[in-house]
Amino acid sequence: MKNISDFVTIRKSLTLTGKKQKTEIDLNKNQDHANEEELFKARFEENKDVVFRLCLGYFQHDHSLAEDAMQEAFIKAWLNRKQFRDDANWQTWIYRITINTCLLKIKQEKKEFEKAQAFSSESPWEENPEKEQSIKLMHTCIQKLKPENRMLILMVLEGIPYSTIESTLGLSPENLRVKIHRIKKELNICMTHGKSR
């Protein structure tokens, strides 16, 4: 360094380089966030129908409750996306979140129903065609199942691959096969006799 002006020039150069690097880091963070959003949007589009139908099964085809549960599940997934391990299966993760969300909403709905029932003893009666009655009976029988069995059979009915169900519910292939057989048997008894274990 020959004089003070050389020092000022070098310092300005370093300051500008530091600002440039900071700007590049900020741009990279913004790009990462944009990529994260795009990936999440793609995963949402890919899984929203299955998640919605799982929620429908839990809420006896009440579309508004199922829609709420689906939205809550995806909001929870977005808020907790940093906790998702990249080596894990995203579908398994969103199904687990969906199960927990549905179970929580069912508890909340049950409490609200019990409060409402205390104030009103009237129940509307609807006449349904035979097929609709059969479907309603099936959903009633599914609702009588234990929560883990209910989710399992809803996932099977949805056509979710057994390997995904196994990893979501923590079951071995043999255990899954046995559980499905027992659940179908229990549903058959319920459908023919109108009661479940």
C-alpha positions in Angstrom: 0.0 0.0 0.0 1.6 3.2 -1.2 -0.8 5.8 0.3 -4.1 6.3 2.1 -6.1 6.4 -1.1 -5.0 2.8 -1.9 -6.3 1.7 1.6 -9.7 3.5 0.9 -9.9 1.8 -2.5 -9.2 -1.6 -1.1 -11.6 -1.1 1.8 -14.4 0.0 -0.6 -13.7 -3.0 -2.7 -14.0 -5.3 0.3 -17.2 -3.6 1.5 -18.8 -3.9 -1.9 -17.7 -7.5 -2.2 -19.2 -8.2 1.3 -22.5 -6.5 0.3 -22.5 -8.5 -3.0 -22.0 -11.7 -1.1 -24.8 -10.8 1.4 -27.1 -9.9 -1.5 -26.3 -13.3 -3.1 -27.0 -15.1 0.2 -30.3 -13.3 0.5 -31.2 -14.1 -3.1 -30.3 -17.8 -2.5 -32.5 -17.8 0.6 -35.4 -16.3 -1.4 -34.8 -18.9 -4.1 -34.7 -21.7 -1.6 -38.0 -20.5 -0.1 -39.5 -20.3 -3.6 -38.3 -23.8 -4.4 -39.7 -25.0 -1.1 -43.1 -23.4 -1.9 -43.1 -25.0 -5.4 -42.3 -28.4 -4.0 -45.0 -28.1 -1.4 -47.5 -27.0 -3.9 -46.7 -30.0 -6.1 -47.0 -32.4 -3.2 -50.3 -30.8 -2.2 -51.7 -31.2 -5.7 -50.5 -34.8 -5.8 -52.0 -35.8 -2.5 -54.9 -33.5 -1.8 -57.6 -35.8 -3.2 -56.4 -38.9 -1.3 -56.1 -36.9 1.9 -59.6 -35.4 1.4 -61.1 -38.8 0.8 -59.4 -40.2 4.0 -60.9 -37.3 5.9 -64.3 -37.9 4.3 -64.2 -41.5 5.6 -63.5 -40.2 9.1 -66.3 -37.7 9.1 -69.1 -39.9 7.5 -69.0 -37.9 4.3 -69.5 -34.5 5.9 -67.7 -32.5 3.2 -67.2 -29.4 5.3 -65.6 -31.2 8.2 -63.4 -33.2 5.8 -62.4 -30.0 4.0 -61.5 -28.4 7.3 -59.4 -31.4 8.4 -57.6 -31.6 5.1 -56.7 -27.9 5.2 -55.5 -28.3 8.8 -53.4 -31.3 7.9 -51.7 -29.4 5.0 -51.2 -26.3 7.2 -49.6 -28.5 9.8 -47.4 -30.0 7.2 -46.3 -26.6 5.9 -45.6 -25.2 9.4 -43.6 -28.3 10.3 -41.9 -28.8 7.0 -38.4 -28.2 8.5 -39.0 -31.3 10.7 -39.6 -33.6 7.7 -36.6 -35.8 7.1 -35.5 -35.9 3.4 -34.9 -39.6 3.6 -38.5 -40.3 4.7 -41.6 -40.8 2.5 -43.6 -37.6 2.2 -46.9 -39.4 1.6 -46.4 -41.4 4.8 -45.7 -38.2 6.7 -48.8 -36.4 5.4 -51.0 -39.4 6.0 -49.7 -39.6 9.6 -50.5 -35.8 10.0 -53.9 -36.4 8.5 -54.7 -39.3 10.9 -53.7 -37.2 13.9 -55.7 -34.2 12.6 -58.8 -36.3 12.0 -58.6 -38.0 15.4 -58.2 -34.6 17.1 -61.2 -33.1 15.2 -63.3 -36.2 16.0 -62.6 -35.6 19.7 -63.6 -31.9 19.3 -66.7 -32.8 17.3 -67.7 -35.4 19.9 -67.5 -32.9 22.7 -69.5 -30.3 20.7 -72.1 -33.0 19.8 -72.5 -34.0 23.5 -73.0 -30.4 24.5 -75.6 -29.9 21.7 -77.3 -33.1 22.5 -77.8 -32.0 26.1 -79.8 -29.1 24.8 -81.8 -30.9 22.2 -83.2 -34.4 22.1 -84.7 -34.1 18.6 -83.2 -36.1 15.8 -84.2 -35.7 12.2 -85.3 -38.9 10.3 -84.6 -39.2 6.6 -85.9 -41.9 4.3 -83.1 -43.2 2.0 -83.1 -45.6 -0.9 -81.7 -49.1 -0.2 -78.3 -48.5 -1.7 -77.8 -45.3 0.1 -78.9 -47.0 3.3 -76.3 -49.8 2.7 -73.6 -47.2 2.2 -74.6 -45.3 5.3 -74.6 -48.6 7.3 -71.1 -49.4 6.0 -69.9 -45.9 7.1 -71.6 -46.4 10.4 -69.8 -49.7 10.8 -66.5 -48.2 9.9 -67.1 -45.4 12.5 -67.5 -48.1 15.1 -64.1 -49.5 14.5 -61.2 -48.6 16.7 -59.5 -45.4 15.3 -56.3 -47.3 14.1 -58.5 -49.9 12.4 -60.7 -47.2 10.9 -57.7 -45.4 9.4 -56.3 -48.7 8.1 -59.5 -49.8 6.3 -60.0 -46.3 4.9 -56.5 -46.3 3.5 -57.1 -49.8 2.0 -60.4 -48.6 0.5 -58.6 -45.5 -0.9 -56.2 -47.8 -2.7 -53.1 -46.6 -0.9 -50.3 -49.1 -1.5 -49.8 -51.6 1.3 -46.1 -50.6 1.7 -47.2 -47.0 2.4 -49.8 -48.2 4.9 -47.3 -50.4 6.6 -44.8 -47.6 7.1 -47.5 -45.1 8.1 -49.0 -47.3 10.7 -45.8 -49.2 11.7 -47.0 -52.6 10.7 -45.2 -55.6 9.2 -46.7 -57.0 5.9 -48.0 -60.1 7.7 -49.5 -58.0 10.5 -51.2 -55.7 7.9 -52.7 -58.7 6.0 -54.1 -60.2 9.3 -55.5 -56.9 10.5 -57.2 -56.3 7.1 -58.8 -59.7 7.2 -60.0 -59.2 10.8 -61.4 -55.7 10.0 -63.3 -57.0 7.0 -64.7 -59.8 9.1 -65.8 -57.4 11.7 -67.4 -55.1 9.1 -69.2 -58.1 7.6 -70.7 -59.0 11.0 -71.7 -55.4 11.6 -73.3 -55.1 8.2 -75.3 -58.3 8.6 -76.2 -57.9 12.2 -76.0 -54.2 12.6 -73.4 -54.3 15.4 -69.7 -54.2 15.8 -67.4 -55.5 18.5 
